[in-house]
């Protein structure tokens, strides 16, 4: 679910940037997705580490709104929080690794179009 949502946000941001006529919409869309993914990773990391100290929170719970938007209301557990955090890290790293590749591809298309 989290991966699907990230993909949807990436596609929508690329389409909006392209529609506005901004140059290099794919790299700009990925940069927006990287920023959002890093924010989500930080939010999920904070939520996971907070869940490791149940005495501080009177049990297990969601510690911030962004984590709540991502995780939702069902099946909270430390293992689930850890898995969501790890998925977010992998998505962030994948996007960061894809960014230079997209830049190279866009620059090649720009040269051919000119």
C-alpha positions as CSV (number, residue, x, y, z in Angstrom):
1,X,0.0,0.0,0.0
2,X,2.8,2.4,0.9
3,X,4.7,1.7,-2.3
4,X,1.5,2.1,-4.4
5,X,0.8,5.5,-2.7
6,X,4.4,6.6,-3.4
7,X,4.1,5.6,-7.0
8,X,0.9,7.6,-7.4
9,X,2.4,10.7,-5.9
10,X,5.4,10.4,-8.2
11,X,3.2,10.0,-11.3
12,X,0.9,12.9,-10.3
13,X,3.8,15.3,-9.6
14,X,5.5,14.5,-12.9
15,X,2.2,15.0,-14.8
16,X,1.5,18.4,-13.1
17,X,5.1,19.6,-13.7
18,X,4.9,18.5,-17.3
19,X,1.5,20.2,-17.7
20,X,2.9,23.5,-16.4
21,X,5.5,23.3,-19.1
22,X,8.5,23.2,-16.8
23,X,11.6,21.7,-18.3
24,X,12.8,18.3,-17.1
25,X,9.6,17.2,-15.4
26,X,10.8,13.7,-14.6
27,X,13.8,14.7,-12.5
28,X,11.8,17.4,-10.8
29,X,9.0,14.9,-10.1
30,X,11.5,12.5,-8.6
31,X,13.1,15.3,-6.5
32,X,9.7,16.1,-5.0
33,X,9.1,12.4,-4.4
34,X,12.6,12.1,-2.7
35,X,11.7,15.0,-0.4
36,X,8.3,13.5,0.6
37,X,9.9,10.1,1.0
38,X,12.6,11.4,3.3
39,X,9.9,13.3,5.4
40,X,7.9,10.0,5.6
41,X,11.0,8.1,6.6
42,X,11.8,10.5,9.4
43,X,8.2,10.4,10.6
44,X,8.1,6.6,10.5
45,X,11.5,6.4,12.3
46,X,10.3,8.7,15.0
47,X,7.1,6.6,15.3
48,X,9.0,3.3,15.5
49,X,11.5,4.5,18.1
50,X,8.7,6.0,20.2
51,X,6.9,2.6,20.1
52,X,10.0,0.9,21.6
53,X,9.3,2.7,24.9
54,X,5.7,1.8,25.7
55,X,6.0,3.2,29.2
56,X,6.4,6.7,27.8
57,X,3.2,6.5,25.8
58,X,1.0,4.3,28.0
59,X,1.2,1.5,25.4
60,X,1.8,1.5,21.7
61,X,0.4,4.2,19.5
62,X,1.1,6.5,16.5
63,X,3.2,9.4,17.5
64,X,2.7,11.9,14.6
65,X,0.2,12.7,11.9
66,X,2.3,11.7,8.9
67,X,2.9,8.3,10.3
68,X,-0.9,8.0,10.9
69,X,-1.6,8.9,7.3
70,X,0.8,6.2,6.1
71,X,0.0,3.4,8.6
72,X,-3.7,4.0,9.3
73,X,-5.6,2.5,12.3
74,X,-5.4,-1.2,11.9
75,X,-3.0,-3.8,13.4
76,X,-0.5,-1.6,15.2
77,X,2.6,-3.5,16.5
78,X,6.3,-2.7,16.9
79,X,7.0,-5.2,14.1
80,X,4.6,-3.4,11.7
81,X,6.1,0.0,12.6
82,X,9.6,-1.4,11.9
83,X,8.5,-2.9,8.6
84,X,6.9,0.3,7.5
85,X,10.0,2.3,8.4
86,X,12.3,-0.2,6.5
87,X,10.0,0.0,3.4
88,X,10.2,3.8,3.6
89,X,14.0,3.7,3.8
90,X,14.2,1.4,0.8
91,X,11.9,3.6,-1.3
92,X,13.9,6.7,-0.4
93,X,17.2,5.0,-1.4
94,X,15.6,3.7,-4.6
95,X,14.4,7.2,-5.5
96,X,17.8,8.7,-4.6
97,X,19.6,6.1,-6.8
98,X,17.1,6.7,-9.7
99,X,17.6,10.5,-9.7
100,X,21.0,10.6,-11.5
101,X,19.8,8.0,-14.0
102,X,16.8,10.1,-14.8
103,X,18.9,13.2,-15.1
104,X,21.2,11.5,-17.6
105,X,18.3,10.2,-19.6
106,X,16.6,13.6,-19.7
107,X,19.8,15.4,-20.7
108,X,20.2,12.9,-23.7
109,X,16.6,13.6,-24.8
110,X,17.2,17.4,-24.5
111,X,20.3,17.1,-26.7
112,X,18.4,15.1,-29.4
113,X,15.5,17.6,-29.3
114,X,17.8,20.6,-29.8
